[in-house]
Amino acid sequence: NIYPNPSRTSFSVNVNVSDIEIYDLAGKLVQTFNGDFTRTDSFDISNLNTGLYIVKVENDSNQTMTTKLVKL
């Protein structure tokens, strides 16, 4: 899960992740985070415009999850 959602400046993920990709509703990739992140890391989205985004999260086991994120 992504929290807080909706968010103004940053969000966290409740699992360890290796890659995060954020897409706008048109399917355009607007931001990526690559590395070894833990559930205590937060991801800065303050540069994104207000709106709805699709977040694709890949964990250390190469499992992928997709969810929606509301940016306030």
ABEGO torsion letter per residue (X at the ends): XBOBOBBAABBBBABBBABBBBBBAAGBBABBBBEBBBAABBBBAAABBBEBBBBBBBBAAGBBBBBBBBBX
